[in-house]
Amino acid sequence: MSSFFENDSPSNLTEYSVSELSGSIKRTVENAFDQVRVRGEISGYRGPHSSGHAYFSLKDDRSRIDAVIWKGSFSRLKFRPEEGMEVIATGKVTTFPGSSKYQIVIETLEPAGAGALMALIEERKRNLGAEGLFDPNRKRRLPFLPRVIGVVTSPTGAVIRDILHRIADRFPVHVLVWPVKVQGDGSGEEVANAIRGFNALEPGGLLPRPDVLIVARGGGSLEDLWSFNDEAVVRAAAASDIPLISAVGHETDWTLIDYAADVRAPTPTGAAEMAVPVKGELQAQIASLAARLQTCTSRQMDHRRQGVRALVRALPSLDQLLALPRRRFDEAAAGLGRGLELNTLNKRRAFERTAADLRPDVLSNRIAERRQVLSERMVRAERRVERLLSDSHKRVSNAETSLRSVPNRLKVQTARARDRLANLVRHADTAVRHKLAQTSRAVAAQDRVLQSLSYKNVLRRGYAVIRDEADKPVSLASSLQPGAAVSIEFADGRVGAVTGDSGDLPSPPVPKKKVPKSAELAATSKQGTLF
């Protein structure tokens, strides 16, 4: 029996544990695929994890492999991976023993070709253009002579030196530089934050707000300029309230920020030339305009002077202007004496006509006429008074006739009122008796309720009410002091009393408990057994 169990193994294969087998597979895969290049499309990319690592997959039309980029390698990438981008990944294949999966650990990542990046740019350009970010009607004109220029670029490159040198040569103004990274991971976000930061400055603050912005970078490959195709940069440039000049790369290099900017410059130096005019040319132009203005002013003054002289020649002399008024004055002075004499003569004639009308006979006639008019009016007034008196007598007669018939009507109305009053008195007596009976019944009912609720009914059952000196009921013994005067109200009256100490009172008798007869018999029987 023992020999049977010793030989039950099916073969002589070596036995491994799960960990040993997983470790052996991991070493085999890593040795066989230590350094590989894989071409595929990025799938499932959601950006770097909170730990800084990036997890996604590479796939083609038939297969799929998991991929990971550790934090250190991700920070060294020249461009940011995006969903659907075709790339060439370089790294090593390894396994993950915890879940029996294999994956590629990517060390470097590059686009599969410029065509893939250009296709991605074109797609992004179509999407952003559909939102209206590239609409020419949104673009603003650059200020002719800005006082402050904001530059978004790298502080260490040759671009900022070229811009500052060109501005200083053409027209020196105040330049604010916002230092950013112009390539690599995070550079697009820094450029977008710089544009938004310049727009957030308050006019008149401690830091002056730029009148125009320049976003600049030198030339490079498509991958080097990839940050300026970032969607965040394009949206920040389109939303900028400050006019923006895009100067990224050389003249042949185009990025998406060029479409969103208000003006696109072929080079950073060209952006500086667009931002400010040439000071010398402006001074020469101003001098030329000033000379032309002076010449025009002199010519206009000469022309006006000639016109004034012509007008002076056309005007008459002073003697000619005063000749006619002087003649009218002399004629008026000559006719003044004759006019006074004629006026005096006319006044005298009017006075004589008025005096002729003031004779006594004329006045007597006027008085007679007035008296006649007054007499006629008095006669008319007397007649009117007589008519009024006659009308009044008629109204009085009519009123007297009406008053004679009043007693009979009053008698009839009085009799009717007396009968009505008698009926009302009878109804009132009946109503009063009914109301008194109803009220008596209600009062009796309320009295019965009051008697049932009165404390005096409780007193009739042997209780008493104790009142203090203020005639207020006492409900607690602790509220009374020894020696206090109290009154005790019983059912048949009140008596006075004085309180004392509770220790002086005899203790109440203890009631004797009744013992059942059965218990007494039991006790007797027990005593009999003891003795």
Secondary structure by P-SEA (a helix, b strand, c coil): caaaaaaccccccccccaaaaaaaaaaaaaaaccbbbbbbbbccccccccccbbbbccccccbbbbbbbcaaaaaaccccccccbbbbbbbbbbbcccccbbbbbccccccccaaaaaaaaaaaaaaaaaaccccccccccccccccbbbbbcccccaaaaaaaaaaaaccccbbbbbcccccccaaaaaaaaaaaaaaaccccccbbbbcbbbbcccccccccccccccaaaaaaaaacccbbbbbccccccccccccccccccccaaaaaaaacccaaaaaaaaaaaaaaaaaaaaaaaaaaaaaaaaaaaacccccccaaaaaaaaaaaaaaaaaaaaaaaaaaaaaaaaaaaaccaaaaaaaaaaaaaaaaaaaaaaaaaaaaaaaaaaaaaaaaaaaaaaaaaaaaaaaaaaaaaaaaaaaaaaaaaaaaaaaaaaaaaaaaaaaaaacaaaaaaabbbbbbcccccccccccccccbbbbbbbcccccbbbbbccccccccccccbbbbcaaaaaaaaaaaaaac
